[in-house]
Amino acid sequence: MTKSTSIPPHVESSLSISPSTHSFSFSSPPTFSMTLLSHASQPITLFTWDTPLHLQGCLSNNSITIIDLTTGTPVPTCVVRIQRKPITRLRGSGDEQLYLTLEPDISVTLTKPFGRGPANGSVVVKPLPKHLIQHGWELNGKGEQIKIRRLKRATGVDGLEAGHSYEVSVRREMLECVKWAFATKEEVLVDERKGAAIQDFEWEGEAKIEWDVTAAVVDVID
């Protein structure tokens, strides 16, 4: 691992939603993308768990913000808390995906469906408008309520209102809390379970990444 006393890295985070226009007649949500570009002089590695950079959970951990541009008000988003074992830095484990290396001036794009379902899109859940999710019940293929509870807050476009435009960004305070180091992912990971805890690694302390965030806009037409 290379240590540096230079100024903290500057990282651009550009968000986009494609297509940028959504209709609730569509069977699937649009795609949410986050493109990261580091201007550091050397590689940096980010620990992404429970941050906006963890795309698998970013729509349900309160790290993504949605502002209704039509009314000028924030949209309450769903929060799902997960009980899980302590995260490790063990090479080859499922936790390995939580560490992201950015090489100098090489962009990395992360994507996931902007709606309910896993980050890999293996399960497509048709988004519903706000007035239909307020009941708190899932719907069957005929649009009838079934006795399966669902969250009443927005998850991506699921739970938004037709005829409104929305700005999608990241919660700045959660982005600024991202653990990082001047190192590659391979340097962060270890082969032995002993000493593999997150706190066993020497992350940068006082220095904070300088983030430059570009928000996305999505129009919900009907």
Secondary structure, DSSP 8 states (H G I E B T S, - for coil): -----S---EEEEEEEEESSEE-TTSSS--EEEEEEEE--SS-EEEE-TTSTT-TTTTTTBT-EEEEETTTTEE--B-B--------B-BTTSGGGGGEEEE-BT--EEEEEESSSS-TT-SS------HHHHTT-EEE-TTS-EEEEE--SSBBTTBT--TTEEEEEEE-HHHHTT-EEESS-HHHH-BSSSTT-BGGGS----S---EEEEE-EEEEE--
